[in-house]
Amino acid sequence: MDHRIDYTIFAQVYDRLMDKTMYQSWQDFVTQHYPQSAPGRLLDLGCGTGDFAVRMAKLGWQVTGLDLSADMLTLAKERADKAHVTVDWIQGDMRQLAGLGTFDVVTSFDDSICYLPDLASVQATFEAVAGVLPADCPFFFDVHSLHQVDDVFPGFMFNDITEDSAFLWSSYEGKVPHSVEHELTFFTYDDTIDGYTRAMEIQTERTYPAADYRQALIQAGFLPPQLTADFGRGEVRPDTTRWFWQAVRAHA
């Protein structure tokens, strides 16, 4: 029998496998392009286990981290407590940000926006972000490129096996254009049964042509955005796997 994935285990595996240099690069992407000299209020959407949010809090930012998963937020709070920093953790939907106040910067990294189900949800998220940003304040985010979703992910497989657990990750072409389905399977040892339990989950990601993101941002109330690669350090190429966007809130 399959069980629900324990996100405590998922997060531990994710943290172990994640390239930690990416968090530093996301941090640099924000701090090097933020127009003010002093840290301000930052909202991180899809904050997950809170690594980026905690890093920014250490730099003096007043950080709010929002995620749909209560399990992820529990781990994020533990991370902040260990780092002796204060972060406001909120369980919520990035499409609905009313009531959170205003922020100097909004971020959403690690392709969190790609987990939204359709372009209308992306549009709703951009409009929600515009609603919490004053004029001239930036929104930084990244998404998978078309190349990553259409060419790289399909057929991808990864296995991580330890003495008491196994994590199997397989990716397949999704049911709609420019989408991918990740099949995640965990086997964890359960000493109460002296055996292994299996948990399985399908996660779907979706991306869109760059022109669609650009149009959605402008329609939501942003100035024409800047699109780059390599954490803002390079130009987009046909083989770019991750797109980095920087959009500034327009004056009403």
Secondary structure as GFF3:
##gff-version 3
##sequence-region A 1 252
A	DSSP	beta_strand	2	3	.	.	.	ID=ss1
A	DSSP	alpha_helix	7	17	.	.	.	ID=ss2
A	DSSP	alpha_helix	21	33	.	.	.	ID=ss3
A	DSSP	beta_strand	41	45	.	.	.	ID=ss4
A	DSSP	alpha_helix	51	58	.	.	.	ID=ss5
A	DSSP	beta_strand	62	67	.	.	.	ID=ss6
A	DSSP	alpha_helix	70	83	.	.	.	ID=ss7
A	DSSP	beta_strand	87	91	.	.	.	ID=ss8
A	DSSP	beta_strand	105	108	.	.	.	ID=ss9
A	DSSP	three_ten_helix	112	115	.	.	.	ID=ss10
A	DSSP	alpha_helix	119	132	.	.	.	ID=ss11
A	DSSP	beta_strand	138	144	.	.	.	ID=ss12
A	DSSP	alpha_helix	146	147	.	.	.	ID=ss13
A	DSSP	pi_helix	148	152	.	.	.	ID=ss14
A	DSSP	beta_strand	157	161	.	.	.	ID=ss15
A	DSSP	beta_strand	165	173	.	.	.	ID=ss16
A	DSSP	beta_strand	179	190	.	.	.	ID=ss17
A	DSSP	beta_strand	195	206	.	.	.	ID=ss18
A	DSSP	alpha_helix	210	220	.	.	.	ID=ss19
A	DSSP	beta_strand	226	228	.	.	.	ID=ss20
A	DSSP	beta_strand	242	248	.	.	.	ID=ss21
###
